[in-house]
Amino acid sequence: MKCIKVSPGGRLEGKLSVQGSKNSALPVMAAALLHDGFTIIKNCPRITDVDCMALLLTSAGCRVFWQNNMLVIDAKDAGPVKISEELAGRIRASILLMGAMFGRFGESDMPLPGGCRIGRRPIDMHIKAMQSLGADCRLEDGRISFTSAKPAAADIHFDKKSVGATQNAILAAVRAEGTTVIANAAVEPEVCELCLALCNMGADIKGIGTHIITVTGVSELFDSVYEIRPDRIVLGTYMGAVAACGGDVIIDNCTPYMAHGFLDVMTAIGVDCNVYEETAASGRRIGMHIAMKERPHPVNYIATAPYPGFPTDMQPIVMAVLSTASGESHIAENIFENRLAVAKQLNRMGADIIICDNRLAEIKGVPKLRGASMQAQDLRAAAGLLVAALAAESESVICNAEYILRGYENISRDLALIGAEAVIEHGADYEEEVQKEK
């Protein structure tokens, strides 16, 4: 087990960049399976979730390798294999191989997906999409399989918005005969990015960024090069760190549009956000200038919602910031019922947070947090605890650092660039300390 040892150092100052998006890279990697040739992904983050998806693709017969900081996927020899339960259990995004395999081979066989334990994450809408496209479904012994002579176009209407189900429907429809209409589709940037990457491969997709997506099937796709956009949640994490600690930081390779859904919350907290432009030999670069000069302001009510609303992935990070606000705040979690569990760990640091009905957090800001030993329970909770630890009075240790490695390429390096110290190390002793304090 790995731990993050965090030594608070006051205000943050400096400049850093935002890595490629995890939640965009994984669907684009799955999409590579649809083409019997090469897909090159630029700006793909080197994180453990990407490593796991690479292993899943390799197990399906793909060649996957890094070349000059680009991820190369050759799916020429891929086939409809049974997906490993052990590998699929590591990441939720493994479910996207369902649509990709069914779309190319007319069949798929895989275990139920894994990922962070943040609440119920049913796959009924994924199944509905595959069945609408002509699949016969079989669910047995924790595995789900689909078979069909060939996917056929269909009209799919989701009862509620789901990013993963929308992506799976798109993947399965790209090479189906005819035109598929997906109604009540999710509009998250990561759905749009998958569509753009597929269009770059030769897919015919209309309505990108709207709730009605039209996919006209094509007989083949082509070799392509696609560059992943920066990660909006990583941007939000570093904005949260500045909000919690105070400081003056330039975040390169990003725009305010990337913060859509949480920029207004950060502004309400007191963060000053401005566009930063720089002209260098390599060309014009755009980023954001983030400054925080005072204690965080309370925010009366925040509610997580599908895009363009406040993202659930930002909720633990904002909760950490508001734990030292100059008043009382409230956060309603409407997406995942277990996502407020991070409050228990923040309270170990001296935060005053009460959870009501597992859906509403009542946060009474305290002047300062103290260092503590804590257990991260999922990726975004780990990020929230890290933000809190950076603003604490003394050293903290966050166990289960493996979670942070799932979504952050090199968070120790990035934080060092703005004057913070967070070192990842092996820590069995720390885990024992956390257990004793429970």
C-alpha positions in Angstrom: 0.0 0.0 0.0 1.2 3.5 -0.8 0.6 6.7 1.2 0.9 10.4 0.4 2.9 12.3 3.0 1.8 16.0 2.9 3.9 18.8 4.5 1.9 22.1 4.4 4.0 25.1 3.4 1.6 28.0 3.3 0.7 30.0 0.2 1.1 28.4 -3.2 3.0 30.3 -5.9 4.4 29.2 -9.3 3.3 27.8 -12.6 2.2 24.3 -13.7 0.4 22.6 -16.6 -2.7 20.3 -16.8 -2.3 16.8 -18.1 -4.5 15.1 -20.6 -8.0 14.1 -19.5 -8.3 10.6 -17.9 -12.1 10.5 -18.6 -11.5 11.4 -22.3 -8.5 9.1 -22.9 -10.1 5.9 -21.7 -13.1 6.1 -24.1 -10.8 7.0 -27.0 -8.6 4.0 -26.2 -11.7 1.8 -26.3 -12.7 3.4 -29.6 -9.4 2.3 -31.1 -10.7 -1.3 -31.0 -13.3 -0.4 -33.7 -10.6 0.1 -36.3 -8.4 -2.7 -37.7 -5.4 -0.4 -37.8 -3.5 2.3 -35.9 -4.8 4.9 -33.6 -2.3 7.4 -32.1 -3.3 9.3 -29.0 -1.4 12.5 -28.1 -1.4 14.0 -24.7 -2.6 10.8 -23.2 -2.0 10.8 -19.4 0.4 8.3 -18.0 -1.8 7.1 -15.2 -2.6 3.6 -13.8 -6.1 3.6 -15.3 -4.6 4.1 -18.8 -2.1 1.3 -18.0 -5.0 -1.0 -17.1 -7.0 -0.1 -20.3 -3.8 -0.8 -22.3 -3.6 -4.3 -20.7 -7.3 -4.9 -21.5 -6.7 -4.0 -25.1 -3.6 -6.1 -25.2 -5.6 -9.1 -23.9 -8.0 -8.5 -26.8 -5.1 -8.9 -29.3 -4.1 -5.2 -29.7 -0.5 -4.0 -29.7 -0.3 -1.0 -27.3 2.9 1.0 -26.7 4.3 4.4 -26.0 6.3 6.3 -28.7 7.7 9.8 -28.3 5.1 10.5 -25.5 2.2 9.3 -27.7 0.1 6.2 -27.0 0.0 4.0 -30.1 -2.8 1.3 -30.5 -2.7 -1.2 -33.3 -6.0 -3.2 -33.3 -5.4 -5.1 -36.6 -5.2 -8.5 -34.9 -7.8 -7.8 -32.2 -10.6 -10.3 -31.6 -13.8 -10.9 -29.5 -12.1 -12.4 -26.5 -13.5 -12.9 -23.0 -12.4 -9.9 -21.0 -10.4 -10.7 -17.8 -12.4 -10.4 -14.6 -9.3 -9.2 -12.7 -8.4 -6.4 -15.2 -12.0 -5.3 -15.7 -12.5 -5.1 -11.9 -9.9 -2.4 -11.6 -11.6 0.3 -13.7 -15.1 1.3 -14.4 -14.2 2.3 -18.0 -13.7 -1.4 -18.9 -17.4 -1.4 -19.6 -16.7 0.7 -22.7 -15.1 -2.4 -24.3 -18.7 -3.8 -24.4 -19.8 -1.3 -27.0 -16.5 -1.3 -28.9 -16.3 -5.1 -29.2 -20.0 -5.4 -30.1 -19.6 -2.7 -32.6 -16.7 -4.3 -34.4 -17.3 -8.0 -33.9 -21.0 -8.3 -33.2 -20.3 -9.9 -29.8 -18.7 -9.2 -26.5 -18.2 -11.1 -23.2 -17.0 -9.4 -20.1 -17.4 -9.3 -16.3 -19.2 -6.5 -14.5 -16.9 -3.5 -14.3 -15.0 -2.2 -11.3 -13.8 1.3 -10.4 -14.2 3.5 -7.3 -16.7 2.5 -4.7 -18.8 5.7 -4.7 -22.3 4.2 -4.8 -24.6 2.2 -7.1 -23.5 2.3 -10.7 -26.0 0.1 -12.5 -25.4 -0.9 -16.2 -29.1 -1.4 -17.2 -28.9 1.5 -19.6 -25.8 0.0 -21.2 -27.7 -3.3 -21.7 -30.7 -1.4 -23.1 -28.5 0.3 -25.7 -26.9 -3.0 -26.9 -30.3 -4.7 -27.1 -31.8 -1.8 -29.1 -29.0 -2.3 -31.6 -30.0 -6.0 -32.0 -27.9 -7.8 -29.3 -29.0 -10.9 -27.5 -28.0 -10.4 -23.9 -27.0 -13.1 -21.4 -26.1 -12.3 -17.8 -24.6 -15.2 -15.8 -22.1 -15.7 -13.0 -21.2 -12.1 -12.8 -20.5 -11.9 -16.6 -22.5 -10.2 -19.4 -22.3 -11.3 -23.0 -23.9 -9.9 -26.2 -24.2 -11.7 -29.6 -25.7 -10.6 -32.9 -25.1 -11.3 -36.5 -24.3 -7.6 -36.9 -25.3 -4.5 -35.0 -28.3 -2.8 -36.6 -29.2 0.9 -36.3 -31.9 1.8 -33.9 -33.6 4.7 -32.0 -32.3 4.7 -28.4 -34.0 6.8 -25.7 -32.3 6.9 -22.2 -34.6 7.4 -19.2 -31.9 9.5 -17.6 -28.6 10.9 -18.7 -25.6 8.6 -18.4 -22.1 9.4 -19.7 -21.0 5.7 -19.9 -24.2 4.4 -21.5 -24.2 7.3 -24.1 -20.5 6.4 -24.9 -21.3 2.7 -25.2 -24.2 3.4 -27.5 -22.1 5.6 -29.8 -19.3 3.0 -29.9 -21.7 0.2 -30.8 -23.5 2.3 -33.5 -20.5 3.7 -35.4 -20.2 0.6 -37.7 -23.8 -0.5 -37.5 -25.9 -0.5 -40.7 -28.2 2.6 -40.9 -28.7 5.6 -38.7 -28.9 5.4 -35.0 -30.5 8.2 -33.0 -29.6 8.5 -29.3 -32.1 10.7 -27.3 -31.5 12.1 -23.9 -27.8 11.7 -24.4 -25.2 13.0 -21.9 -23.4 16.1 -23.0 -20.3 16.0 -20.8 -17.1 17.2 -22.5 -15.8 13.6 -22.4 -18.8 12.4 -24.6 -18.1 15.2 -27.1 -14.4 14.3 -27.1 -15.2 10.6 -27.9 -17.4 11.8 -30.8 -14.6 14.1 -32.1 -12.0 11.3 -31.9 -14.3 8.9 -33.8 -15.1 11.5 -36.5 -11.3 11.9 -36.8 -11.2 8.2 -37.6 -14.0 8.5 -40.2 -17.2 8.1 -38.2 -20.3 10.1 -39.2 -21.7 11.6 -36.0 -24.1 14.6 -35.8 -25.5 16.5 -32.8 -22.2 16.5 -30.9 -22.7 18.4 -27.6 -26.5 18.1 -27.7 -29.0 15.7 -26.1 -29.8 14.1 -29.5 -26.9 12.4 -31.2 -27.2 10.9 -34.6 -24.7 8.2 -35.7 -24.8 7.0 -39.3 -22.9 3.7 -39.6 -19.8 3.5 -41.7 -18.2 0.3 -43.1 -14.7 1.1 -42.1 -12.6 3.5 -40.1 -9.1 4.8 -40.8 -5.7 5.3 -39.1 -5.8 8.5 -37.1 -3.9 10.8 -34.7 -5.9 12.5 -32.0 -4.8 14.9 -29.2 -6.6 14.5 -25.8 -7.8 17.8 -24.3 -6.6 18.8 -20.8 -8.3 17.3 -17.7 -10.9 19.6 -16.3 -11.0 17.8 -12.9 -7.2 18.1 -12.5 -7.6 21.8 -13.3 -10.3 22.0 -10.6 -8.0 20.1 -8.1 -5.3 22.7 -8.5 -7.7 25.6 -8.3 -9.0 24.0 -5.1 -5.5 23.8 -3.7 -5.0 27.5 -4.3 -8.4 28.3 -2.8 -7.6 26.3 0.3 -4.0 27.5 0.9 -4.1 31.0 -0.7 -1.6 31.9 -3.4 -0.9 33.2 -6.8 -0.6 30.4 -9.5 -0.6 30.2 -13.3 -2.1 27.1 -14.7 -0.9 26.5 -18.2 -2.7 24.7 -21.0 -6.3 25.4 -19.9 -9.1 27.9 -20.4 -12.0 29.1 -18.2 -14.4 27.1 -20.5 -12.8 23.9 -19.0 -14.0 25.0 -15.6 -17.6 25.3 -16.8 -19.8 24.0 -14.0 -17.5 24.8 -11.1 -15.9 28.2 -12.1 -18.8 30.1 -10.6 -18.4 28.1 -7.3 -14.7 28.9 -7.1 -15.5 32.5 -7.7 -18.1 32.5 -5.0 -15.5 31.0 -2.6 -13.3 34.0 -3.4 -10.9 32.7 -6.1 -9.8 35.3 -8.6 -9.6 33.7 -12.1 -8.3 35.4 -15.2 -7.1 34.3 -18.6 -3.4 34.2 -18.9 -1.7 34.6 -22.3 2.0 34.1 -23.2 3.8 34.3 -26.5 6.8 32.1 -26.9 9.0 30.7 -29.7 6.6 27.7 -29.8 3.6 29.9 -30.3 0.8 31.5 -28.2 -0.1 29.7 -25.0 -3.3 30.3 -23.0 -3.8 29.5 -19.4 -5.5 30.7 -16.2 -4.1 33.0 -13.5 -5.6 31.8 -10.2 -5.2 34.0 -7.1 -6.7 33.7 -3.5 -6.0 36.4 -1.0 -8.2 35.6 1.9 -10.0 32.9 3.8 -12.5 30.9 1.7 -16.0 32.4 1.7 -18.9 30.0 2.5 -21.3 29.0 -0.2 -24.9 28.5 1.0 -25.9 25.7 -1.4 -24.2 23.7 -4.1 -25.8 20.7 -5.8 -24.0 18.1 -8.0 -25.7 17.6 -11.4 -24.9 16.3 -14.9 -23.0 18.6 -17.2 -23.3 21.6 -17.4 -24.1 21.5 -13.7 -21.6 21.2 -10.8 -19.6 18.0 -11.4 -19.7 15.3 -8.7 -16.0 14.7 -9.2 -15.3 18.2 -7.9 -17.5 17.8 -4.8 -14.9 16.3 -2.4 -12.4 19.0 -3.5 -14.8 21.8 -2.8 -15.9 20.3 0.5 -12.3 20.3 1.6 -12.0 24.0 0.7 -15.2 24.9 2.4 -14.2 23.1 5.6 -12.2 26.2 6.5 -14.6 28.8 5.1 -15.7 31.8 7.2 -19.2 30.5 7.7 -21.7 27.6 6.9 -22.0 25.9 3.5 -24.2 23.1 2.2 -23.5 20.6 -0.6 -26.1 18.2 -2.0 -24.8 15.1 -3.7 -27.3 14.0 -6.3 -25.2 11.6 -8.4 -23.4 9.1 -6.1 -24.8 8.3 -2.6 -21.4 7.3 -1.1 -19.5 10.4 -2.3 -20.0 12.3 0.9 -18.1 9.7 2.8 -15.0 11.9 2.6 -16.5 14.1 5.3 -15.6 11.5 7.9 -11.9 11.7 7.0 -12.0 15.5 6.9 -13.5 15.5 10.4 -10.4 13.7 11.6 -8.6 16.9 10.7 -10.9 19.0 12.8 -13.5 19.9 10.2 -17.1 20.3 11.3 -19.2 18.4 8.8 -22.5 16.7 9.3 -24.1 14.4 6.7 -27.9 14.4 6.5 -29.7 11.4 4.8 -26.4 10.5 3.0 -27.2 13.3 0.5 -26.6 16.6 2.1 -23.4 17.9 3.8 -23.7 20.7 6.3 -20.2 22.3 6.6 -19.4 24.7 9.4 -16.1 26.3 8.5 -13.3 26.1 11.1 -10.3 28.5 11.3 -7.7 25.9 10.6 -7.4 22.1 10.0 -4.8 20.0 11.8 -2.7 17.2 10.3 -4.0 13.7 10.5 -3.6 10.2 9.2 -6.5 9.3 6.8 -7.8 6.7 4.4 -8.8 7.6 0.9 -11.8 5.6 -0.3 -11.8 6.7 -4.0 -9.9 8.8 -6.5 -11.7 12.1 -5.9 -11.8 11.7 -2.2 -8.1 11.2 -2.3 -7.8 14.5 -4.1 -10.0 16.3 -1.6 -8.0 15.0 1.3 -4.8 16.1 -0.4 -6.2 19.7 -0.8 -7.2 19.7 2.8 -3.8 18.4 3.9 -2.0 21.2 2.0 -3.9 23.8 4.0 -3.5 22.1 7.4 -1.3 23.3 10.3 0.8 20.1 10.4 1.9 17.1 8.5 -0.8 14.6 7.2 -0.6 11.1 5.7 -3.2 9.9 3.2 -3.3 6.1 2.9 -4.4 4.3 -0.3 -2.5 6.6 -2.5 -3.0 4.1 -5.3 -6.3 6.0 -5.9 -4.6 9.3 -6.7 -2.3 7.5 -9.2 -5.4 6.4 -11.1 -6.1 10.0 -12.2 -3.1 12.2 -11.6 0.0 11.7 -13.7 2.6 13.1 -11.3 0.9 15.1 -8.6 4.0 15.3 -6.4 5.9 17.0 -9.3 3.1 19.3 -10.1 2.6 20.5 -6.5 6.3 21.0 -6.1 6.2 23.5 -9.0 3.9 25.7 -6.9 5.7 25.3 -3.6 3.8 22.4 -2.0 5.3 19.1 -0.8 3.4 15.8 -1.2 5.5 12.7 -1.4 4.2 9.3 -2.3 5.8 6.4 -0.4 5.1 2.9 0.9 3.4 3.2 4.3 2.3 0.1 6.2 3.0 1.8 9.4 0.7 4.7 8.5 -2.1 2.3 7.7 -1.7 0.8 11.2 -1.9 4.2 12.7 -5.1 5.0 10.9 -6.7 1.7 12.1 -5.8 2.5 15.7 -7.4 6.0 15.5 -10.7 4.6 14.1 
